């Protein structure tokens, strides 16, 4: 019996001896134990002026952990960077912001320090903490964004573009992006990239008309239309729109020449189609991959793309098939679809 009494005496002495700083440290690894220690500390030291501060910290942790169990480790250990990297599937309510600030005393300063595109790429879900971020040097930020985009456009996923739109002065950065685009040398091969940058700027709040953006859209639209059947009336409209373009258009000119040269050989091509339909029963016995090849050879690119999509449902990791589909999308003028496939190819290549 005396041993039990001695144990409780020792325990009581231990509880009295522990400090609030030690309780805060305990909370990083065992929150419930820290709360129990704190409640005992309050009974023995009710007049300690630090009780309120430590109590707010512990119970802020408790409420956040209960609401976000998947982040319990990061919240308890006060690991702000770790928490920010796991926010993809979590969102904090506005009323939880004060609780976060009690747990992470450096929350506002850390979010405010995310001043480069590299920072946004590392922490694209910063905005889920409901702490505003203002970029202090929007012009330099826009410069970095354009440079990184041309290096690797696949970095700009939906999550990253959403993050860019959440920046407090996003519209100002969008304006800087457009101003810089309009002063870059124009290369036809980069028109899809230019257009994508315009779209990013508009997602960020830029809403002014741009003659360059409209010309690039018209150029890419003409490229797409030249991949489909065109009536004589359409031909006149295409020539008219081509003539109105003031941006470099040599590649488009070559495609126009090729297209109308090809029309002269349409009779021969029609003979090919007749032959195709005569052998259709045998054709249906060929593999889907071979049929896709024939469709593409005969100019039926949309049918070929449809077959490649069906094949990829069975073999989603087949890089060769995805590369063929991406090139088909480019030929069809479906540039965003092509970029999506190239992004998947890149991820598969890294595995």
C-alpha positions in Angstrom: 0.0 0.0 0.0 2.8 2.4 0.9 4.3 1.8 -2.6 1.1 3.0 -4.2 1.1 6.1 -2.1 4.7 6.7 -2.9 4.0 6.4 -6.6 1.2 9.0 -6.5 3.4 11.3 -4.4 6.1 11.0 -7.1 3.6 11.6 -9.9 2.2 14.6 -8.1 5.7 16.0 -7.6 6.5 15.4 -11.3 3.3 17.2 -12.4 4.2 20.1 -10.2 7.7 20.2 -11.6 6.8 20.3 -15.3 6.8 23.7 -17.0 4.5 25.2 -19.6 7.3 25.2 -22.1 7.8 21.5 -21.5 4.0 20.9 -21.9 4.2 22.7 -25.3 7.0 20.4 -26.4 5.0 17.3 -25.3 2.1 18.5 -27.4 4.2 18.1 -30.5 4.3 14.3 -30.1 1.4 13.5 -27.8 -1.3 16.1 -27.8 -3.7 14.4 -25.4 -1.0 13.8 -22.8 0.0 17.5 -23.1 -3.6 18.6 -22.5 -3.8 16.3 -19.4 -0.6 17.8 -18.1 -1.8 21.3 -18.7 -5.1 20.7 -16.8 -3.1 19.5 -13.8 -0.7 22.4 -14.1 -3.7 24.9 -14.1 -5.0 23.3 -10.8 -1.6 23.8 -9.2 -0.7 27.2 -10.8 -4.0 29.0 -11.4 -2.3 32.5 -11.3 0.4 31.8 -13.9 0.0 34.6 -16.6 1.1 32.2 -19.4 -1.7 29.8 -18.8 -4.1 31.5 -21.2 -1.6 31.5 -24.1 -0.6 27.9 -23.7 -4.2 26.9 -23.3 -5.2 28.6 -26.6 -2.4 26.8 -28.4 -3.3 23.4 -27.0 -7.0 23.7 -27.7 -6.4 25.2 -31.1 -4.4 22.1 -32.0 -7.2 19.9 -30.6 -9.9 21.5 -32.7 -7.8 21.5 -35.9 -6.8 17.9 -35.4 -10.4 16.8 -34.8 -11.5 18.7 -38.0 -8.5 17.5 -40.1 -7.3 14.1 -38.8 -5.2 13.5 -42.0 -3.1 16.5 -40.9 -2.8 15.6 -37.2 0.9 15.0 -37.3 1.7 18.2 -39.0 -0.6 20.3 -36.8 0.6 18.7 -33.5 4.3 19.0 -34.4 3.7 22.5 -35.8 5.3 21.6 -39.1 3.9 24.3 -41.3 5.8 23.4 -44.5 4.8 19.8 -44.2 1.2 20.8 -43.7 1.2 23.1 -46.8 2.5 20.2 -48.9 -0.5 18.0 -47.9 -3.3 20.5 -48.6 -4.4 19.0 -51.9 -7.3 17.2 -50.4 -7.9 19.5 -47.4 -9.3 23.0 -47.1 -9.5 25.1 -44.0 -12.6 27.2 -43.3 -12.2 31.0 -42.8 -13.1 30.6 -39.1 -10.2 28.2 -38.7 -7.7 30.8 -39.7 -7.3 32.2 -36.2 -6.7 28.7 -34.9 -4.0 28.2 -37.5 -2.3 31.4 -36.5 -2.2 30.3 -32.9 -0.6 27.0 -33.8 1.7 28.5 -36.5 2.9 31.8 -35.2 4.9 32.3 -38.5 1.9 31.5 -40.8 1.4 35.0 -42.2 5.1 35.7 -42.6 5.8 32.3 -44.3 2.9 32.7 -46.8 4.1 36.3 -47.4 7.6 35.0 -48.2 6.3 33.0 -51.2 7.5 35.6 -53.7 8.8 33.5 -56.6 7.2 31.2 -59.1 9.4 28.4 -57.7 7.7 29.0 -54.3 4.2 28.7 -55.8 5.2 25.5 -57.6 6.4 24.1 -54.3 3.3 25.3 -52.3 0.4 25.5 -54.9 -2.2 25.2 -52.2 -1.1 28.1 -50.0 -4.5 29.8 -50.6 -6.3 27.1 -48.7 -5.0 28.6 -45.5 -7.0 31.8 -46.1 -3.9 34.0 -45.7 -3.6 36.6 -48.5 -0.4 36.6 -50.6 0.7 39.7 -52.5 3.7 39.5 -54.9 5.9 42.5 -54.2 7.6 42.5 -57.6 4.9 41.5 -60.1 7.0 42.5 -63.1 9.9 40.1 -62.1 7.4 37.4 -61.2 5.8 37.7 -64.7 9.3 37.5 -66.3 10.1 34.3 -64.4 6.7 32.8 -65.2 7.2 33.3 -69.0 10.7 32.0 -68.9 9.7 28.8 -67.0 6.7 28.3 -69.2 8.8 28.2 -72.4 11.3 25.8 -70.6 8.5 23.5 -69.5 4.8 24.3 -70.1 3.8 21.1 -68.3 4.7 22.6 -65.0 1.6 24.7 -65.3 -1.0 22.2 -64.1 -4.5 23.1 -63.2 -3.5 23.3 -59.5 -0.6 25.8 -60.3 -2.8 28.0 -62.5 -5.5 28.0 -59.7 -2.8 29.1 -57.2 -1.7 31.9 -59.5 -5.3 33.2 -59.7 -5.5 33.3 -55.9 -2.6 35.7 -55.5 -3.9 39.1 -54.2 -2.5 41.1 -57.0 -3.0 38.4 -59.7 -4.5 40.9 -62.1 -1.4 43.1 -62.0 0.8 40.1 -62.8 -1.5 39.1 -65.6 -1.1 42.6 -67.1 2.7 42.3 -66.8 2.6 38.9 -68.6 0.6 40.3 -71.5 2.9 43.3 -71.9 6.0 41.1 -72.0 4.4 38.6 -74.5 3.6 41.5 -76.8 7.3 42.5 -76.8 8.6 39.0 -77.5 9.8 38.0 -81.0 7.1 36.1 -82.8 7.7 32.6 -84.0 5.0 30.6 -85.6 6.0 27.4 -83.8 5.4 29.1 -80.4 2.0 30.5 -81.1 0.2 27.8 -79.1 2.5 28.7 -76.1 1.7 32.4 -76.6 -2.0 31.7 -76.6 -1.7 29.6 -73.4 0.2 32.4 -71.7 -2.7 34.8 -72.7 -5.1 32.3 -71.2 -3.1 32.1 -67.9 -3.1 36.0 -67.8 -6.9 36.0 -68.2 -7.3 33.4 -65.5 -5.4 35.8 -63.3 -7.8 38.6 -64.0 -6.5 40.3 -67.1 -9.5 41.4 -69.1 -8.4 43.9 -71.7 -8.6 43.2 -75.5 -5.4 42.2 -77.2 -4.9 42.4 -81.0 -2.0 39.9 -80.8 -4.1 37.4 -78.9 -6.9 37.7 -81.5 -4.4 37.3 -84.4 -2.9 34.2 -82.9 -6.3 32.7 -82.3 -7.2 33.4 -85.9 -4.0 31.9 -87.1 -4.5 28.7 -85.1 -8.1 28.5 -86.2 -7.1 28.6 -89.8 -4.6 25.9 -89.2 -7.3 23.8 -87.7 -9.8 24.5 -90.5 -7.2 23.4 -93.1 -7.3 19.9 -91.5 -11.0 19.5 -92.4 -13.2 19.5 -95.5 -13.7 23.0 -96.9 -16.3 24.3 -99.3 -15.5 26.9 -102.0 -17.2 29.5 -99.8 -15.0 28.5 -96.9 -11.9 28.8 -99.2 -12.7 32.4 -100.0 -13.1 33.2 -96.3 -9.9 31.4 -95.3 -7.9 33.4 -98.0 -9.5 36.6 -96.7 -8.6 35.9 -93.1 -5.1 34.8 -94.1 -4.6 38.1 -95.9 -5.8 40.1 -92.9 -3.1 38.5 -90.6 -0.2 40.8 -89.8 1.8 38.4 -87.7 4.4 36.0 -89.2 2.5 33.4 -91.2 5.0 31.6 -93.5 4.1 28.2 -92.2 0.4 28.9 -92.7 1.1 30.0 -96.3 2.9 26.7 -97.0 0.0 24.8 -95.5 -2.4 26.8 -97.7 -0.4 26.0 -100.8 -0.2 22.3 -99.9 -3.9 22.2 -99.1 -5.0 23.6 -102.4 -2.4 21.5 -104.3 -3.9 18.5 -102.6 -7.4 19.4 -103.7 -6.3 19.0 -107.3 -5.4 15.4 -106.5 -8.8 14.8 -104.8 -10.1 12.6 -107.7 -7.3 10.2 -107.1 -8.0 10.3 -103.4 -11.6 9.6 -104.0 -10.6 6.5 -105.9 -8.7 5.4 -102.8 -11.8 5.9 -100.6 -13.8 3.7 -103.0 -11.2 1.0 -102.8 -11.3 1.4 -99.0 -15.0 0.8 -98.8 -14.9 -2.2 -101.2 -12.5 -3.9 -98.8 -14.3 -2.8 -95.7 -15.4 -6.3 -94.5 -11.7 -7.5 -94.6 -10.6 -4.2 -93.0 -12.8 -4.8 -90.0 -10.8 -8.0 -89.3 -7.6 -6.0 -88.8 -6.3 -5.0 -85.4 -7.5 -1.7 -83.9 -4.0 -0.4 -84.1 -3.7 -1.2 -87.8 -7.1 0.4 -88.5 -6.0 3.5 -86.7 -2.9 3.6 -88.9 -5.1 3.3 -92.1 -7.5 5.9 -90.9 -4.6 8.3 -90.4 -3.1 7.5 -93.8 -6.4 8.2 -95.5 -6.8 11.5 -93.7 -9.5 10.3 -91.3 -7.7 11.7 -88.3 -10.6 12.1 -85.9 -11.5 8.4 -86.4 -7.8 7.5 -85.8 -7.8 9.6 -82.6 -10.9 7.8 -81.4 -9.4 4.4 -81.9 -6.2 5.4 -80.1 -8.3 6.6 -77.2 -10.0 3.2 -77.0 -6.6 1.4 -77.2 -5.3 3.6 -74.3 -8.2 2.6 -72.2 -6.7 -0.9 -72.2 -3.1 0.2 -72.1 -3.0 3.6 -70.4 0.8 3.4 -69.8 1.6 2.8 -73.5 3.9 5.9 -74.3 4.1 5.1 -78.0 0.3 5.2 -78.4 0.1 8.4 -76.4 2.7 10.0 -78.6 0.8 9.1 -81.7 -2.4 10.5 -80.2 -0.6 13.8 -79.2 0.7 14.3 -82.7 -2.8 13.6 -84.1 -4.2 16.2 -81.8 -1.6 18.7 -83.0 -2.5 18.0 -86.7 -6.1 18.5 -85.8 -5.3 21.8 -84.1 -6.4 20.5 -80.7 -3.3 22.0 -79.0 -4.5 21.8 -75.4 -5.4 18.2 -75.8 -1.9 17.6 -77.3 -0.3 19.3 -74.3 -2.3 17.1 -71.9 -1.1 14.0 -73.6 2.5 15.3 -73.6 2.2 15.9 -69.8 1.0 12.3 -69.2 3.9 11.1 -71.4 6.4 13.1 -69.3 5.0 11.6 -66.0 5.1 8.1 -67.4 8.7 8.6 -68.6 9.7 9.6 -65.0 8.3 6.4 -63.4 
